[in-house]
Structure formats: structure tokens, C-alpha cells
Amino acid sequence: MSDQRKSAFATVNPATGETLAEFPAIEGEEVDAALDTADRAFGAWRARPVEDRAAVVGRAAELMKERKESLARIITLEMGKLISEARGEVDLAASILTYYAEHGPGFAADEPLDVAEGEAYLVNEPLGVLLGVMPWNFPLYQVVRFAGPNLVLGNTVLVKHAGICPQSALALESLFQDAGAPAGVYTNLFVSHDEVSRIIDSPLVRGASLTGSEKAGAQVAERAGRNMKPSLLELGGSDVFIVLDGEGLERTVGAAVAGRMANTGQSCVASKRFIVVAEVYDDFVAGMRRSFEALAAGDPSDDSTTLGPLSSEQAASDLVDQIRETVDQGAELVTGGRRLDRPGAYVEPTILTGVKPGMRAYGEELFGPAAVIYRVADEDEAVALANDSQYGLGGSVFCADVERGRRVAERVETGMVWVNHPTSTQPDLPFGGIKRSGYGRELSKLGMQEFVNRKLVRILPPDAELRGIAG
């Protein structure tokens, strides 16, 4: 077995740089065998009553709660998430599984249509085997928002997790197996990117979902399109955080810090571009700086730590390069911008101002503890700047006048906008973006309508009038 295969999936503690475990990738016949098992499992799984499938997903939620601490510590070990946030991720993932266990059967039910004669209804049928290509930043949450609704619907899923989260991947596979999912219903695949393309090409696979980079998303979308298969993409984001007045500024600054620093800034929907009206700009920048400089780096598994490492050495290096080049291009470095003098992938919390079009931090996503703050004259300038982005995932608007917040939110070109709260997520709200942030929606009822055959059944009496046929 080659060294490349040995190192394809590895647990490397980002707080220390120590490689703790390695797992070989599979290829060729081993992958084909997994596809065949998932395809054969689909026939029996879809035939089971939806309530039975929902019960398995519900049991997975219960097991996730029981295993909360062990799952959280795996997440922290593999990608450096603060342990308190890792526990929160387990809670969120469990709530998503519970949501679909409880509401999924209703979402999957036949939908009657109002017709003048006879009967018509939609049957929500599963498609078959689905491939999910998952990222490292939320090793549980991202997976269950794909797997939960599709398992209840009757699809079977193959999950290709990120290379730095192999133990999280195995823990999830074991959890679904222990919850009663038959072999092939939920399958973890340690496969290379080349194998992903071959899997999508397989006639046994009926759709693909990816959460990750634009480059990976484009590759999956192209491959799925070539094979006439549906796909769903949740890609990068450069979420705006618009501040329109100084009412409750202390809370607004607290929300800004929380929105930027959650998961050490490594979230697609983290607040990244802060657009602030001139009359409160200086106070806002000062408040953000105080909060950023008060964060204490340390072991992410220690509850007292408030600044964890980035997920990898490469992630830290890339972020510092983006910051340095933006400053070289003329931006002002208010605070931070450097690696911390300690082992691990730590970067100082950073604030940039004076960022202009053409600078790296203007057009690129900063995936880590770095905020860009802009001064604007009014809400029209704020909206224009917010929409001057290739991304369109989430955003937020802060102001005392809720109706004003609603008006501005409706002008922001994103898939999601929150008023007086940083962009967030919950099981009953749809999640997804536009532009280069991807397409499709996960969570809520919409999460069960991406990989489904919404088949029309039309019933007329034997003596019904024959009408023209169109196609």
C-alpha cells in the first residue's frame, strides 16, 4: 500500500501538530462493493414503513445525546473546535435528527392536488443511493443535515468525509449502525477525490451533495450534470454584518464577535464583512478590538480556553498569507495578523480596515479569526457594498427599528438574512445560498425535497373525456 493511501485520512491534533492515527483509503473493487451493498440495501430500506425509518433516525439522535462527551472530544481532537462549541455541535446535530424523526413522515406523505375532475396527488419517492461529500469544520452537523432527511425519505447514503476527520466519520457510521440502520443504509467511505468522480459516474448512484470549497463544488456539479443527476452545493460565504445605528451597541459588538469567532471563524456562515454606518464606526471598531485582544489561546479541550487553533497548519498559513498580502496592498491592520508563538495552528484574532476592491480580503473568503470592517454613510451604501460579492450565503442586519431591518434584509442578495442576530441555523429553517455560495436547500421541509421524485399520480374515471396530449 502506498504512502499516499496511508495518509489519505489522518487525525492530526491541530493544537500540537501531532499525528495520532492514520486510516488507508479504499479504491477500485472495495468501492464497487460498497456501492453494490448500498444499492441492494435501498430496495429493502425504501420498502419499510416511513415510521420505521424515522424510528432509526430518532434512535440515532438518542445515541448521539448519550455519547455527547465522547463525540465532542473527537471533534475537538481532530479539528480544534473549542470543547464547549463541540458539545453544542453534538446538541445541534441530535436536534436535527430528532426533528426529521418527528416531522419527516409528514413531509414524506402524499400531497393531494386540487383538480376539477377525478383525483391527483404527488407521491414523494426516494431516488436511491446518494453520495455526500462532507467538510471538516462541522464533522457531525454537516453530515446529519444531509443524512437525516434522506434516510427518513428512504434513500441510502454514502458519506465521503474530510481527510482530517476520520474518527468523527467512523463514530457517525457506528452510531447509525447501533441505531438499527441495516448494512448499506449509511456507509462511510474513505476514498480519494478521484474515486468521488467515479462514484458519481456509477449508475447505482442517483445524486450528490457537497459542502465544501468552490473548486470541489464545481467538480461535483460538473460530474453530476454530465451524468444527468441532481446535486446540491453549500459552498463558501462572506457573510455581511450590517450595523445601521448605535442602539444597544454593546450587544451588537458582542453579537459581531460571536458571529465572527464561532468555530474560530471557520464557518461558511460566520460574519466576515462588517459594514457599519459612520456615526458608530469608531466605537464599533474599538469594541471589536477590545474583545478580540481579550481572547485567550490555549488547549481547545480545556473549558477555559477562548481561542482555539485553526483546523490545520495549512489553514493557518493560508489565512496569514491573505492578511499579509491585503496589508501590503494598502489595508490597515488594526490588530492581530500573525501566528501565535506557540505550537499548533494558532492565528491572532485580526481586524482589517480600509480594504478596497482589488485587495485579497475584499473578494476572498477569510476562513478564520479575521474580520474586515467597512465604514458607510447610510443604508443604501451598506446594501450596495453587501451585494458587491461573489458570495450569497447568509447575512445579518442590526438596528433598533425592526421594520427598517426587514426592509434592508430584503434587499441583501443572499439565501438567508437574520435581523438582530448573526446568521445561524436550526432544524426547522431552510439553509442554503445563491451565487458562488451554491444552490439547493437543506433543513426544514425543503431538506426532504432535494433528492426526491415528486411523482404525479392522476386518476380519472373510465369515461373521462380524452384531451389533447402535450409534451
LOMAR-898784 format. One line per field, with one value per residue (C-alpha): residue in three letters; x, y, z. Coordinates in Angstrom, 1 decimal. Example, Ala and Ser with C-alpha at 12.3 -4.5 7.8 and 13.67 -1.06 7.14 Angstrom:
% residues 2
res <- ALA:SER $
x <- 12.3:13.7 $
y <- -4.5:-1.1 $
z <- 7.8:7.1 $
% end
This chain:
% residues 471
res <- MET:SER:ASP:GLN:ARG:LYS:SER:ALA:PHE:ALA:THR:VAL:ASN:PRO:ALA:THR:GLY:GLU:THR:LEU:ALA:GLU:PHE:PRO:ALA:ILE:GLU:GLY:GLU:GLU:VAL:ASP:ALA:ALA:LEU:ASP:THR:ALA:ASP:ARG:ALA:PHE:GLY:ALA:TRP:ARG:ALA:ARG:PRO:VAL:GLU:ASP:ARG:ALA:ALA:VAL:VAL:GLY:ARG:ALA:ALA:GLU:LEU:MET:LYS:GLU:ARG:LYS:GLU:SER:LEU:ALA:ARG:ILE:ILE:THR:LEU:GLU:MET:GLY:LYS:LEU:ILE:SER:GLU:ALA:ARG:GLY:GLU:VAL:ASP:LEU:ALA:ALA:SER:ILE:LEU:THR:TYR:TYR:ALA:GLU:HIS:GLY:PRO:GLY:PHE:ALA:ALA:ASP:GLU:PRO:LEU:ASP:VAL:ALA:GLU:GLY:GLU:ALA:TYR:LEU:VAL:ASN:GLU:PRO:LEU:GLY:VAL:LEU:LEU:GLY:VAL:MET:PRO:TRP:ASN:PHE:PRO:LEU:TYR:GLN:VAL:VAL:ARG:PHE:ALA:GLY:PRO:ASN:LEU:VAL:LEU:GLY:ASN:THR:VAL:LEU:VAL:LYS:HIS:ALA:GLY:ILE:CYS:PRO:GLN:SER:ALA:LEU:ALA:LEU:GLU:SER:LEU:PHE:GLN:ASP:ALA:GLY:ALA:PRO:ALA:GLY:VAL:TYR:THR:ASN:LEU:PHE:VAL:SER:HIS:ASP:GLU:VAL:SER:ARG:ILE:ILE:ASP:SER:PRO:LEU:VAL:ARG:GLY:ALA:SER:LEU:THR:GLY:SER:GLU:LYS:ALA:GLY:ALA:GLN:VAL:ALA:GLU:ARG:ALA:GLY:ARG:ASN:MET:LYS:PRO:SER:LEU:LEU:GLU:LEU:GLY:GLY:SER:ASP:VAL:PHE:ILE:VAL:LEU:ASP:GLY:GLU:GLY:LEU:GLU:ARG:THR:VAL:GLY:ALA:ALA:VAL:ALA:GLY:ARG:MET:ALA:ASN:THR:GLY:GLN:SER:CYS:VAL:ALA:SER:LYS:ARG:PHE:ILE:VAL:VAL:ALA:GLU:VAL:TYR:ASP:ASP:PHE:VAL:ALA:GLY:MET:ARG:ARG:SER:PHE:GLU:ALA:LEU:ALA:ALA:GLY:ASP:PRO:SER:ASP:ASP:SER:THR:THR:LEU:GLY:PRO:LEU:SER:SER:GLU:GLN:ALA:ALA:SER:ASP:LEU:VAL:ASP:GLN:ILE:ARG:GLU:THR:VAL:ASP:GLN:GLY:ALA:GLU:LEU:VAL:THR:GLY:GLY:ARG:ARG:LEU:ASP:ARG:PRO:GLY:ALA:TYR:VAL:GLU:PRO:THR:ILE:LEU:THR:GLY:VAL:LYS:PRO:GLY:MET:ARG:ALA:TYR:GLY:GLU:GLU:LEU:PHE:GLY:PRO:ALA:ALA:VAL:ILE:TYR:ARG:VAL:ALA:ASP:GLU:ASP:GLU:ALA:VAL:ALA:LEU:ALA:ASN:ASP:SER:GLN:TYR:GLY:LEU:GLY:GLY:SER:VAL:PHE:CYS:ALA:ASP:VAL:GLU:ARG:GLY:ARG:ARG:VAL:ALA:GLU:ARG:VAL:GLU:THR:GLY:MET:VAL:TRP:VAL:ASN:HIS:PRO:THR:SER:THR:GLN:PRO:ASP:LEU:PRO:PHE:GLY:GLY:ILE:LYS:ARG:SER:GLY:TYR:GLY:ARG:GLU:LEU:SER:LYS:LEU:GLY:MET:GLN:GLU:PHE:VAL:ASN:ARG:LYS:LEU:VAL:ARG:ILE:LEU:PRO:PRO:ASP:ALA:GLU:LEU:ARG:GLY:ILE:ALA:GLY $
x <- 0.0:1.4:2.3:-0.4:-3.1:-1.8:-2.0:-5.2:-7.2:-5.4:-6.1:-3.6:-4.2:-4.1:-3.3:0.0:0.7:0.9:-0.3:-2.3:-3.8:-3.9:-6.5:-6.0:-8.2:-10.1:-10.3:-11.5:-13.2:-13.6:-15.5:-17.6:-18.6:-19.7:-21.8:-23.4:-24.2:-25.9:-27.9:-29.1:-30.0:-32.0:-34.7:-35.4:-35.0:-37.5:-40.0:-40.0:-42.8:-41.6:-42.3:-39.8:-37.1:-37.9:-37.5:-34.0:-33.1:-34.7:-32.7:-29.5:-30.4:-30.8:-27.4:-25.8:-27.0:-25.8:-22.4:-22.2:-18.9:-17.0:-18.2:-17.4:-13.8:-13.3:-14.3:-12.0:-9.1:-9.5:-10.2:-9.5:-13.0:-13.4:-14.9:-17.9:-18.7:-18.1:-20.7:-23.0:-22.5:-23.5:-26.6:-27.5:-26.9:-29.0:-31.8:-31.8:-32.1:-34.9:-36.6:-36.7:-37.7:-40.7:-41.6:-40.1:-43.1:-45.4:-43.1:-42.9:-46.6:-48.6:-49.8:-53.3:-53.8:-57.0:-58.4:-61.8:-62.3:-61.1:-58.1:-54.5:-51.7:-47.9:-46.0:-42.7:-40.4:-36.8:-34.3:-31.8:-28.1:-26.8:-23.2:-22.5:-19.1:-18.6:-16.3:-14.2:-15.5:-18.7:-18.0:-21.4:-23.8:-22.9:-23.4:-26.7:-28.4:-27.7:-28.2:-31.2:-33.9:-32.7:-32.7:-36.2:-37.3:-35.9:-32.7:-29.4:-26.3:-22.6:-20.5:-17.1:-15.8:-12.9:-9.5:-8.7:-11.8:-11.6:-12.5:-15.5:-16.6:-16.2:-18.1:-21.0:-21.1:-21.1:-23.8:-26.2:-25.4:-26.1:-29.4:-30.6:-29.7:-29.1:-25.8:-25.5:-28.1:-25.4:-21.9:-18.7:-16.2:-12.5:-11.9:-9.8:-11.1:-10.5:-12.8:-15.5:-15.8:-16.0:-18.7:-20.8:-20.4:-21.8:-25.3:-26.0:-25.7:-28.6:-27.4:-24.7:-24.5:-21.3:-20.5:-17.0:-14.9:-15.9:-13.4:-14.7:-18.3:-17.7:-16.1:-19.0:-21.7:-19.9:-19.7:-23.3:-24.5:-22.6:-24.4:-27.9:-28.0:-29.3:-26.8:-26.8:-24.0:-23.2:-20.0:-18.1:-19.5:-18.5:-21.4:-22.2:-23.0:-24.7:-24.9:-27.3:-27.4:-25.8:-28.8:-27.6:-24.1:-22.6:-24.9:-24.2:-20.5:-21.0:-23.0:-20.3:-17.6:-19.7:-20.7:-17.0:-15.3:-17.6:-15.5:-12.5:-14.1:-14.2:-17.8:-19.3:-22.0:-19.6:-19.9:-16.9:-17.6:-18.8:-20.5:-21.0:-22.6:-20.2:-21.7:-20.9:-18.0:-15.2:-16.9:-17.7:-14.1:-12.8:-15.3:-14.3:-10.6:-11.0:-13.0:-10.5:-7.5:-9.1:-9.4:-7.0:-5.4:-5.0:-5.8:-9.3:-10.2:-9.9:-13.2:-11.3:-9.8:-11.4:-9.2:-8.6:-6.3:-7.4:-8.1:-4.6:-1.2:-2.2:-5.3:-3.3:-0.6:-3.2:-5.0:-1.9:-0.9:-4.2:-3.9:-0.3:-1.0:-4.0:-2.0:0.8:-2.0:-2.8:-5.2:-4.8:-4.1:-5.9:-4.9:-3.5:-2.4:0.3:0.8:0.9:4.3:3.3:2.9:-0.2:-2.2:-3.0:-3.5:-4.1:-7.6:-7.3:-9.1:-8.6:-10.0:-9.5:-10.0:-10.8:-11.8:-8.9:-7.4:-7.4:-9.6:-12.2:-13.1:-11.9:-13.4:-11.3:-11.8:-10.5:-10.3:-10.1:-12.7:-12.9:-14.7:-16.1:-17.4:-20.5:-22.6:-26.1:-28.2:-28.1:-24.3:-24.4:-26.6:-24.6:-21.4:-23.1:-24.2:-20.8:-19.7:-19.4:-20.9:-24.5:-24.9:-26.1:-26.0:-27.4:-28.7:-28.6:-30.8:-33.4:-36.1:-37.2:-39.1:-36.1:-34.1:-36.7:-36.5:-32.7:-32.7:-35.0:-32.5:-29.5:-28.7:-28.2:-30.0:-30.5:-30.7:-31.2:-32.2:-30.6:-28.8:-25.8:-26.6:-27.3:-29.1:-31.8:-33.6:-36.9:-35.3:-34.1:-30.3:-28.6:-27.3:-27.1:-24.3:-21.0:-22.2:-24.1:-27.6:-30.3:-31.7:-31.1:-33.1:-36.8:-39.3:-37.1:-34.4:-36.5:-37.3:-33.9:-33.3:-36.9:-39.1:-42.2:-44.3:-47.7:-50.5:-53.6:-56.7:-59.8:-62.9:-63.0:-65.4:-63.5:-63.2:-59.9:-58.0:-55.0:-51.6:-48.7:-45.1 $
y <- 0.0:3.4:6.2:8.3:5.8:5.5:9.3:10.0:10.1:11.1:12.5:15.4:17.4:21.0:22.2:20.4:19.2:15.6:12.9:10.5:8.0:7.2:5.3:3.9:4.9:2.3:2.1:0.1:-3.2:-2.2:0.9:-1.0:-3.5:-0.6:0.8:-2.5:-3.0:0.4:-0.2:-3.6:-2.0:0.7:-1.7:-3.1:0.3:2.2:-0.7:-0.3:2.0:5.6:5.4:2.6:4.6:7.6:5.5:4.5:8.2:9.0:6.3:7.8:11.1:9.4:7.7:11.0:12.6:9.6:9.8:13.6:14.0:11.3:12.7:16.3:15.3:13.6:16.8:18.9:16.5:16.3:19.9:22.0:23.2:24.6:21.8:23.9:24.5:20.9:19.9:22.5:20.9:17.5:19.0:20.7:17.5:15.5:18.1:17.8:14.0:14.4:16.9:14.6:11.6:13.5:15.6:13.5:11.1:14.1:15.7:12.5:11.9:12.1:15.6:15.9:18.4:20.4:19.3:19.8:16.1:12.8:12.7:13.9:13.8:13.8:10.8:11.7:8.8:8.3:8.3:5.7:5.8:9.3:10.5:13.1:14.8:16.5:19.1:19.2:22.3:20.7:17.0:16.0:18.8:18.9:15.2:14.8:17.6:15.6:12.1:12.7:13.7:11.4:8.3:9.1:9.6:6.2:7.0:5.3:7.4:7.1:9.7:10.8:12.8:15.2:13.7:15.3:13.9:10.1:9.3:11.5:9.7:6.3:7.4:8.5:5.3:3.3:5.4:4.8:1.1:0.9:2.8:0.0:1.1:-2.1:-2.6:-0.3:2.3:4.6:3.9:5.8:5.8:6.6:7.4:9.8:12.8:10.7:8.0:10.6:11.3:7.6:7.1:9.9:8.2:4.9:4.1:2.9:6.5:8.8:12.1:14.0:16.6:18.6:21.1:22.5:24.7:26.3:24.2:20.9:22.1:22.9:19.5:17.6:19.7:19.2:15.4:15.1:17.2:15.1:12.1:13.8:13.5:16.1:17.8:20.2:22.5:24.5:26.4:29.4:32.5:36.0:37.0:40.6:42.0:45.4:47.9:50.7:52.5:52.7:51.4:48.6:48.9:46.7:43.8:44.4:44.2:41.0:39.6:40.6:38.8:35.7:35.7:36.1:33.9:30.9:27.8:30.1:31.8:28.6:28.6:29.3:31.5:33.2:37.0:38.2:41.6:44.2:47.2:50.0:53.4:56.3:57.6:54.4:53.1:54.2:52.8:49.6:49.1:49.9:47.4:44.6:45.3:45.0:41.8:40.2:41.1:39.6:36.1:33.6:30.9:27.5:23.8:23.6:20.7:23.0:24.8:28.0:28.4:31.1:30.9:27.6:26.6:26.6:23.1:22.6:24.1:24.8:26.6:28.9:29.5:30.4:32.9:34.7:35.0:36.5:39.0:40.0:40.5:42.6:44.8:45.0:46.2:49.2:48.0:48.9:46.2:47.3:44.2:40.7:39.3:36.9:33.4:32.9:32.0:28.5:25.0:24.4:26.2:29.3:32.8:36.0:37.4:40.0:43.2:44.9:48.2:50.3:47.3:48.2:46.4:44.5:43.6:39.9:40.4:42.3:39.4:36.3:34.4:34.7:31.3:32.0:34.7:37.7:40.5:43.2:46.3:48.9:52.5:53.6:56.7:55.1:52.0:52.4:52.3:49.4:47.4:48.2:47.1:44.0:42.9:43.5:40.0:36.8:35.0:34.9:32.5:34.4:37.8:39.9:43.4:45.1:48.1:49.2:49.7:46.2:47.3:49.1:45.9:43.9:46.4:46.2:42.4:42.0:44.0:41.8:39.2:36.1:32.8:33.8:37.0:37.4:40.6:41.5:38.1:36.7:34.2:30.9:27.6:25.5:22.3:24.0:26.8:26.2:26.6:27.5:30.2:31.8:33.0:31.2:30.0:27.2:26.1:24.0:24.0:21.8:21.5:22.2:20.6:21.7:19.4:16.4:17.9:17.9:14.2:13.0:12.0:14.2:11.9:12.9:10.3:11.4:9.3:9.8:7.8:5.3:7.5:10.7:13.0:12.5:15.7:16.9:15.5:17.9:17.1 $
z <- 0.0:-1.0:1.5:-0.3:0.6:4.2:4.8:2.9:6.2:9.4:12.8:13.3:16.5:15.3:18.8:18.8:15.2:16.4:14.0:16.2:13.8:10.1:8.0:4.5:1.6:-0.3:-4.1:-7.0:-6.1:-2.5:-3.5:-6.0:-3.3:-1.0:-3.9:-4.5:-0.9:-0.7:-3.8:-2.6:0.8:-0.9:-2.1:1.4:3.1:0.9:1.4:5.2:6.5:6.8:10.5:10.9:9.1:11.2:14.3:13.3:12.8:16.2:17.9:16.3:18.0:21.3:21.0:19.9:23.2:25.2:23.5:23.6:25.5:23.6:20.2:21.3:22.3:18.9:17.1:19.3:18.8:15.0:14.0:17.1:17.9:21.4:23.6:24.6:20.9:20.1:22.7:21.1:17.7:19.1:20.5:17.2:15.2:17.6:17.3:13.5:13.7:16.2:14.0:11.0:13.1:14.3:11.2:8.3:7.9:7.5:5.0:3.0:2.9:-0.4:-1.3:-2.7:-5.6:-6.1:-9.5:-11.1:-12.0:-10.7:-8.3:-8.4:-5.9:-5.6:-4.2:-2.6:-3.6:-2.7:-5.6:-4.4:-3.4:-2.7:-2.2:0.4:0.3:3.7:5.1:8.3:10.1:11.4:11.4:12.7:11.9:8.2:7.8:9.6:7.8:4.6:6.0:8.4:5.9:3.2:5.4:6.6:3.0:2.1:0.3:1.3:1.8:1.2:3.1:2.0:5.0:5.1:5.3:8.7:10.4:10.1:13.7:13.5:10.3:11.9:15.1:13.0:11.0:14.2:15.7:12.8:12.8:16.5:15.9:13.7:10.2:8.1:6.3:3.3:4.5:6.0:4.7:5.5:2.6:3.0:-0.7:-2.7:-4.7:-7.9:-6.6:-5.9:-9.6:-10.3:-7.7:-9.2:-12.6:-11.2:-12.4:-8.9:-7.5:-8.1:-6.7:-4.9:-2.2:-1.3:1.4:0.9:-1.4:-4.6:-6.5:-5.1:-5.7:-9.3:-9.8:-8.2:-10.0:-13.4:-12.8:-11.7:-14.6:-17.1:-15.6:-15.5:-11.7:-9.2:-7.0:-4.0:-3.1:0.0:-0.6:0.7:2.1:3.0:5.2:5.9:9.3:8.7:11.6:11.0:14.3:17.8:19.8:22.0:20.6:23.4:22.4:18.7:19.3:21.3:18.5:16.0:18.0:18.4:14.7:13.6:16.2:16.4:15.4:15.4:12.4:10.4:9.3:5.9:7.6:10.0:9.9:7.9:6.4:9.0:7.3:9.8:9.5:10.1:13.3:15.2:13.2:15.6:18.7:16.9:15.8:19.3:20.8:18.4:19.1:22.9:22.6:20.1:22.1:25.3:23.7:25.4:23.3:24.8:24.6:22.9:25.2:28.2:29.1:30.0:26.5:24.4:21.3:19.7:16.7:13.1:11.7:10.2:9.7:6.0:7.1:9.4:6.8:4.1:6.4:7.4:3.7:2.9:5.7:4.9:1.2:1.9:4.2:1.6:-0.8:1.5:4.1:7.8:10.3:13.5:15.5:15.0:11.7:12.9:14.0:17.8:19.2:20.4:18.9:16.8:14.1:16.1:14.5:16.3:16.1:13.3:12.3:8.9:7.8:4.7:2.5:-1.1:-4.3:-5.8:-2.4:-1.4:1.6:-0.4:-2.7:-1.0:2.0:5.1:6.8:10.3:13.1:10.8:10.4:7.8:8.9:6.4:7.1:5.1:5.0:5.0:4.4:0.6:0.6:3.1:0.8:-2.3:-0.5:0.9:-2.6:-4.2:-3.5:-5.5:-2.5:-1.3:1.6:4.7:6.3:9.2:9.9:13.2:14.1:16.6:14.0:13.1:10.1:8.8:9.4:7.5:4.5:4.4:4.8:1.8:-0.3:0.6:-2.1:-0.1:0.7:4.3:6.3:10.1:11.7:15.1:15.2:13.4:10.7:12.4:11.9:13.3:12.1:11.1:9.0:5.4:4.9:1.6:-0.6:-4.1:-6.4:-5.8:-2.4:-4.1:-4.7:-3.1:0.4:3.5:6.7:7.3:4.9:2.0:3.1:2.1:-1.4:-3.0:-3.7:-4.2:-7.1:-6.7:-8.8:-10.1:-9.9:-11.9:-11.7:-13.9:-14.4:-17.3:-19.3:-18.9:-21.9:-23.8:-24.2:-26.2:-25.4:-24.9:-24.1 $
% end
